[in-house]
Amino acid sequence: MIAPDRTLLVLLAAGQSVRFGDTDKLAVEFLGRPLALHVVTALEDVPFAGRAAITSGTAVDFAAHGYDVIANPAPETGLSGSVRLGVAAAQAAGVAAVVFALADMPRVTAAQIFRLLEAADGPDDVVASSDGTRPSPPALFAAGRFAALAASTGDEGGRALIRGGRHIITSPDELIDIDTPEDLDRLRALV
């Protein structure tokens, strides 16, 4: 196990949300609060070494919830820019691992994060979530993988590493990713 207090949580919140339209997707109301604050709330009691939110153009105030806010000045270059900023924060913090979570996945649970941490035990581990069919964030990368993540380009981010890593299955409903207004409508229909 890699302990949470040796792990940095990096919340990726800098996507361009092109498929969602002109609305600040992360600030859209869902169950009485901004969409992005659901994952923030779900993970607030996990005793991480630190928390960072990689942002660009959202009105959501992650700093008010204990996150170091790191602006991604070029979100149009793809997910890898945010991943590189998160890795730099993890390296600066001297942690043993980083957990990347997406701000537009409002049903992620602390239990799944603890399962990822439990499954990791080595300096080169990659442990991702899965719905039983495909791996996805949240995902943990041990420090031995930081250099590979820092070298990522475009929209690839850590996908290749995730595909080759260990996968911890959870409910597909927990891994719902909100990319379009229709995704949000489907989520609202579930609750």
Number of C-alpha atoms within 10 A of each C-alpha: 12 20 16 22 14 17 26 27 27 29 27 23 29 26 25 19 17 11 12 16 12 9 12 16 28 25 17 16 13 16 10 8 11 18 24 25 22 22 20 23 14 15 19 14 9 14 15 18 19 20 25 22 29 26 23 19 15 17 13 18 16 21 13 9 12 14 18 16 19 20 16 23 14 14 19 13 14 17 23 21 25 30 27 22 21 28 26 16 21 26 17 9 14 14 19 23 32 29 27 23 23 25 26 26 23 25 18 27 19 16 13 20 22 15 17 25 22 14 18 20 13 15 14 16 21 28 29 30 26 21 17 12 9 13 22 21 20 23 27 29 29 22 23 15 19 22 13 14 24 19 13 18 16 11 15 15 21 26 18 11 18 22 15 12 18 20 22 19 17 17 14 14 14 16 22 18 19 23 17 15 14 12 14 21 11 13 17 11 8 8 6
